[in-house]
């Protein structure tokens, strides 16, 4: 036991050694999480709980695919917070000299489920499409719908684009505001509409990939009507 003249040992930071680079990264991200929460008017745990933040630090994802295997990152959080979290992780990891993870670790790859028979698969897909389009008609947020239907943002963004084209919609509200739409279209006009990734990168990753694809698909569909 330390004497009164000896400093008390520092406790670990969520299983990271007190003076480790991982502990420093955790503390930096905890401050960033607080600022994100204040900016959006939500409690910090709405972004990530401390336990989920510690897993985020342990994994150190470099992209959305790896981010999806972090504890607490579901489809809704991936859409709402994913781009900001990945940007913060890349910046702090570079400053601290920590490497990022570019591929999903084997131990975090979910087991493959047996594929359902063709008829059941088609029926299930059609049910999801009907429910999604009914939700779009109500203006339901994509993030909420991802959680409720357990579908990836890219899947629902494609369905939403199809729905908007069918409805001959002239606006992407409430899913994409006009200013963001115009930024995406300007970048796509310069880079091409073939893929969303270059446009996503040109916008600094600030517009989620699924929304970039939504804007592009909607615009191309309108031109072909």
Secondary structure by P-SEA (a helix, b strand, c coil): ccccccccccccccccccccaaaaaaaaaaaaaaaaaaaacccccccccaaaaaaaaaaccccaaaaaacccccaaaaaacaaaaaaaaaaaaaaabbbbbccccccccccccccccaaaaaaaaaaaaaaaaaaaaacccaaaaaaaacccaaaaaaaaaaaaaaaccccccccccaaaaaaaaaaaaacccccaaaaaaaacccccaaaaaaaaaaaaaaaac
